[in-house]
């Protein structure tokens, strides 16, 4: 049995980006640990969702625990930084945000968890944070440094296949009609830069169930939950990564292979 640690910026990122590899690893008997940098305080608050006095951050922690149970996660940790908001928001520079955290300070916290767990594999994000969110970019910076500090053998940068997203967008306008996020062409990396592609088709029911657990941010009317099963499989059935020293092209199809 090996240990996979996945590091994410906000609650719900884990199921969207790595829900398949997490459930796959757990199903194969590996230990899965989820570390989240913030509690997603700046997320949207649907009308009538919160009880009197309830804070969104508290609800999102509960949702993360529920999603983690679906994905087979053995341990969930939060680093206690504040959600920085979207790039350019005034909240980016507020004290205590993840974006303003000294990289070395945050990396030491994550490295301590990696050492405690004797982590074999760590996932972070690519250097663009997949789509340019400041907290996602900081996950890359902090995560890569933590992997160095802890000596974690395998560090994968979670990304998206920009070429396939572009092809799907050109082939159909249905994604826009379903409420897909804007700026698709700014997501992920070109396929030539990706070195690992993990087929998680068998774990899509778990991935979608984990998304549904985050109901404060992923409603039943969302792009993620309204896609027909076949389109959901096309969009989320492969999880993409970059590993320094691998490639060119995809050379790995299983993050836990040989462990």
Residue pairs with C-beta under 8 A, 6 or more apart in sequence:
1 29
1 30
1 31
2 30
2 31
2 120
2 121
2 256
2 259
3 30
3 31
3 32
3 33
3 117
3 118
3 119
3 120
3 121
4 21
4 22
4 25
4 30
4 31
4 32
4 33
4 119
4 120
4 121
4 122
4 123
4 255
4 256
5 33
5 34
5 35
5 113
5 114
5 117
5 119
5 121
5 122
5 123
5 152
6 14
6 18
6 21
6 22
6 32
6 33
6 34
6 35
6 122
6 123
7 35
7 36
7 37
7 110
7 122
7 123
7 124
7 139
7 142
7 143
7 146
8 14
8 17
8 18
8 34
8 35
8 36
8 37
8 139
9 36
9 37
9 38
9 98
9 125
9 129
9 133
9 135
9 136
9 138
9 139
10 36
10 37
10 38
10 39
10 40
10 43
10 60
10 83
10 135
11 36
11 39
11 40
11 43
11 60
11 61
11 63
11 64
11 67
11 214
11 217
12 40
12 60
12 63
12 64
12 67
12 211
12 214
12 217
12 218
13 36
13 136
14 22
14 34
14 36
14 64
14 67
14 68
14 71
14 210
15 67
15 70
15 71
15 207
15 210
15 211
15 213
15 214
16 211
16 224
16 236
17 123
17 125
17 130
17 158
17 239
18 123
18 158
18 239
19 67
19 71
19 200
19 203
19 206
19 207
19 210
19 211
20 198
20 200
20 203
20 204
20 206
20 207
20 236
20 237
20 239
21 123
21 198
21 200
21 239
21 255
22 32
22 34
22 71
22 72
22 73
23 70
23 71
23 72
23 200
23 203
23 206
23 207
23 210
24 198
24 200
24 202
24 203
24 256
25 32
25 72
25 255
25 256
26 32
26 71
26 72
26 73
26 74
27 72
27 203
28 256
30 256
30 259
31 74
31 75
31 117
32 71
32 72
32 73
32 74
33 73
33 74
33 75
33 76
33 77
33 113
33 117
33 119
34 64
34 68
34 71
34 73
34 75
34 76
34 77
35 76
35 77
35 78
35 79
35 110
35 113
36 64
36 76
36 77
36 78
36 79
37 78
37 79
37 81
37 98
37 106
37 135
37 138
37 139
37 142
38 78
38 79
38 81
38 82
38 83
38 84
38 97
38 98
38 135
39 57
39 58
39 60
39 61
39 78
39 82
39 83
40 56
40 57
40 60
40 83
40 217
41 55
41 56
41 57
41 82
41 83
42 83
42 84
42 85
42 89
42 91
43 56
43 60
43 83
43 216
43 217
44 216
44 217
45 56
45 216
46 216
46 219
49 59
49 215
49 216
50 56
50 59
56 216
59 216
60 214
60 216
60 217
61 78
63 213
63 214
63 215
63 216
63 217
64 76
64 214
65 76
66 213
67 210
67 211
67 213
67 214
68 76
68 210
70 206
70 209
70 210
70 213
71 206
71 207
71 210
72 206
75 117
77 113
79 98
79 106
79 109
79 110
81 96
81 97
81 98
81 101
81 106
82 94
82 96
82 97
82 98
83 91
83 97
83 98
83 135
84 91
84 92
84 94
84 97
84 98
84 99
84 100
84 134
84 135
84 138
85 91
85 92
85 97
85 134
86 133
86 134
87 132
87 133
87 134
91 97
92 99
92 100
92 134
93 99
93 100
94 100
98 106
98 134
98 135
98 138
99 134
99 135
99 138
101 138
101 142
103 138
103 141
103 142
103 145
104 145
106 138
106 142
106 146
107 142
107 143
107 145
107 146
107 149
108 146
108 149
109 146
110 142
110 143
110 146
110 150
111 145
111 146
111 147
111 149
111 150
113 119
114 122
114 146
114 147
114 149
114 150
114 152
115 150
119 150
119 152
120 152
120 153
120 154
120 256
120 259
121 152
121 153
121 154
121 155
121 156
121 255
121 256
121 259
122 143
122 146
122 147
122 152
122 154
122 155
122 156
123 143
123 155
123 156
123 157
123 158
123 241
123 255
124 139
124 140
124 142
124 143
124 144
124 147
124 155
124 156
124 157
124 158
125 136
125 137
125 139
125 140
125 143
125 157
125 158
125 159
126 140
126 157
126 158
126 159
126 188
126 189
126 242
127 137
127 140
127 157
128 136
128 137
128 140
128 189
129 135
129 136
129 137
129 138
129 139
129 140
130 136
130 158
130 159
130 160
130 187
130 188
131 181
131 183
131 186
131 187
131 188
132 186
140 157
143 155
144 155
144 157
146 152
147 155
154 243
154 255
155 243
155 244
156 196
156 241
156 242
156 243
156 255
157 241
157 242
157 243
158 239
158 240
158 241
159 188
159 189
159 193
159 194
159 240
159 241
159 242
160 187
160 188
160 189
160 240
161 188
161 189
161 191
161 194
161 197
161 238
161 240
162 185
162 187
162 188
162 189
162 190
162 191
163 190
163 191
164 191
165 184
165 185
165 187
165 188
166 184
166 185
168 175
168 234
168 235
169 175
169 184
169 185
174 231
175 184
175 223
178 223
178 226
178 227
179 221
179 222
179 223
179 226
180 223
181 223
188 240
189 240
189 242
192 248
192 249
193 242
193 247
194 240
194 241
194 242
194 247
194 249
194 250
195 241
195 242
195 243
195 246
195 247
195 248
195 249
195 250
195 251
195 252
196 240
196 241
196 242
196 243
196 246
196 250
196 251
196 252
196 253
196 255
197 238
197 239
197 240
197 241
197 250
197 252
197 253
198 238
198 239
198 240
198 241
198 253
198 254
198 255
199 237
199 238
199 253
200 207
200 236
200 237
200 238
200 239
201 233
201 237
204 229
204 232
204 233
204 236
204 237
207 236
208 224
208 225
208 232
211 218
211 224
211 225
212 218
212 220
212 225
218 224
218 225
219 225
220 226
224 232
227 235
241 252
241 255
243 252
246 252
